[in-house]
Amino acid sequence: MTRSGHNSGISNSKIKNLDANINQYKEKSKLKEYSDIFSGHYSRREDLKSSGKFLYLTPRHIQNKELVLSEKDKFIDNGEQYTKYILMPGDIIISSLWKTRKIYQYKSTDTPSIIGANWIVLRTEINDYLSKYLEIKEFYKKFVWDCDVRLRGSVIPFLSCRDLKEIEIFLLPEDELLNKYKEEKLSKVQELELLSSIDKNTLENTQKEFIYELIKEYFADPIVKLSKQSESSHLEFKTSFRRDVEKGGKVPEMELIHSVLKTIGGFCNTGGGDLLIGVTDDNKIVGIEVDEFDNQDKFLLALTQHIENKTTPDVMNLLDVIDITFYKSEDKTICRVNVNPTPENVYVKYKNDDIFYKRKGPKTVSLRDRDLVKYIEQKNSMYE
């Protein structure tokens, strides 16, 4: 499979400047010179349980550099056949799917876990060095950029274990690395001290208001942040679930519902994404209240039942694919349907037909005949 030419989000000019700053360190080595580096384990749904000895760790568990549990977690009871994949304190795990990179060092206090698919594990003799190295901003940015330029796959961008091993890291003397690490930690403390000084009379009112707004936006609910972005291959807005509020009732209810379901199917078959219901295309929050359900629970019941009845296989019953959450502000509720890509080929039922959808930019399109066969072959090769 060929590389897909993904943009890392860091401009070439910035990388050149970054290189100029850090290329003073001449000694380098590739990660492949160290062992052991390996991909996570893909477990099927029938092998997982609602409780057990080992958590089946997926990228969803790492939030804000912490391992976060939820009621939907899946576990493995018998870890004997997964010995290699049982995480050890100090292991560095790197997400291998999509453009957003998650990097986390497993702690002794974390829940006993077996590493799932879509992760690469670094279990090397230099993990202590790497953990400090990746805390330093300039090295971290370079590492993430090196990951992004190696992404493959025109269907789902992914980083292979083989390509990760080709990434070079700088080898600094231990004392120099430790000094840079301490400087990085100190700069973060100084930022916090600066923010805490806002309430003192050292800043003008306009400056205070500006910084307060930045802080407010930074800590805003993730759903609100998504609602302010533009639609893309991984983000779509729907004003409503079943009621036509934009064209005065001219669009049939089932057509509106199908529009929601086909977006979910498209996310499943492509690179995953977020569907926000209750948000217009121009980022206005109208809330799911426009659908006139008696309450949020009945809205959720209707949504999940339609997903169950209209997707083949039922994606509500697939492991770690659908996660539905809500955010309410000023009597308006946004529903977020977070969809992970799945190795299963998902079809959506509509008017006695099973339709295969994929995302194409900010749109969801159907595939048939030769195009469908070619796409599925490419998609299936991702999970071989």
Secondary structure, 3 states (H helix, E strand, C coil): CCECCCCCCCCHHHHHHHHHHHCCCCCEEEHHHCCCEEECECCCHHHCECCCCEEEECHHHEECCEECCCCCCCEECCCHHHHHHECCCCCEEEECECCCCCEEECCCCCCCEEEECCEEEECCCCHHHHHHHCCCHHHHHHHHHHHHCCCECCCCCECCHHHHCCCEEECCCHHHHHHHHHHHHHHHHHHHHHHHCCCCCCCCHHHHHHHHHHHHHHCCCHHHHHHCCCCECCEEEECCCCCCCCCCCCCCHHHHHHHHHHHHHHHHHCCCEEEEECECCCCCECCHHHHCCCCHHHHHHHHHHHHHHHEECCHHHCCCCEEEEEEEECCEEEEEEEECCCCCCCEEEECCEEEEEEEECCEEEEECHHHHHHHHHHHHHCCC
